[in-house]
């Protein structure tokens, strides 16, 4: 990926990982998007960097659970 494309990708607002499957497990983690309840609530006020961090943690949870990231 070129430096210009990479810079453009970093400046883009991260999309919500919500897939409209809202079911929290015993640890308050959504089995649809793998964000915890606090991350779901905080999403709309989070900065782009915070959203990328949330997405990273959600991706890790999903992989630990044996799922694949869509």
C-alpha positions as CSV (number, residue, x, y, z in Angstrom):
1,X,0.0,0.0,0.0
2,X,1.4,3.4,-0.9
3,X,2.1,6.0,1.8
4,X,-0.7,8.2,0.4
5,X,-3.3,5.4,0.6
6,X,-2.2,4.4,4.1
7,X,-2.5,8.1,5.3
8,X,-6.0,8.3,3.7
9,X,-7.1,5.1,5.5
10,X,-5.8,6.4,8.9
11,X,-7.8,9.7,8.5
12,X,-11.0,7.9,7.7
13,X,-13.7,7.5,10.4
14,X,-13.7,3.9,11.5
15,X,-17.1,2.2,10.8
16,X,-19.1,0.6,13.6
17,X,-18.6,-3.2,13.7
18,X,-22.3,-3.6,14.7
19,X,-24.0,-6.4,12.7
20,X,-27.4,-6.0,14.5
21,X,-26.9,-9.2,16.5
22,X,-27.0,-7.7,19.9
23,X,-26.6,-10.5,22.5
24,X,-24.3,-9.9,25.5
25,X,-22.6,-12.9,27.1
26,X,-21.8,-13.3,30.8
27,X,-18.8,-10.9,30.5
28,X,-21.0,-8.2,28.9
29,X,-19.4,-8.8,25.5
30,X,-21.7,-8.6,22.4
31,X,-21.6,-11.9,20.4
32,X,-22.3,-10.0,17.2
33,X,-19.5,-7.3,17.3
34,X,-17.4,-8.5,20.2
35,X,-17.3,-5.0,21.9
36,X,-18.1,-4.9,25.6
37,X,-21.0,-2.9,26.9
38,X,-18.9,0.1,27.8
39,X,-17.3,0.2,24.3
40,X,-20.7,0.0,22.6
41,X,-22.0,2.9,24.7
42,X,-18.8,5.0,24.3
43,X,-18.6,4.4,20.5
44,X,-20.4,7.5,19.3
45,X,-18.3,9.9,21.5
46,X,-15.0,8.1,20.9
47,X,-12.2,9.7,18.8
48,X,-11.0,8.0,15.7
49,X,-8.0,6.7,17.6
50,X,-10.2,5.4,20.4
51,X,-12.5,3.7,17.9
52,X,-9.5,2.0,16.3
53,X,-8.4,0.7,19.8
54,X,-12.0,-0.6,20.4
55,X,-11.9,-2.4,17.0
56,X,-8.5,-3.9,17.9
57,X,-9.8,-5.2,21.2
58,X,-13.0,-6.5,19.7
59,X,-11.0,-8.3,16.9
60,X,-8.8,-9.9,19.6
61,X,-11.8,-11.1,21.6
62,X,-13.4,-12.6,18.4
63,X,-10.1,-14.4,17.5
64,X,-9.8,-15.7,21.1
65,X,-13.4,-17.0,20.8
66,X,-12.4,-18.9,17.7
67,X,-14.3,-16.7,15.3
68,X,-13.1,-14.9,12.2
69,X,-13.2,-11.2,11.7
70,X,-15.7,-10.3,9.0
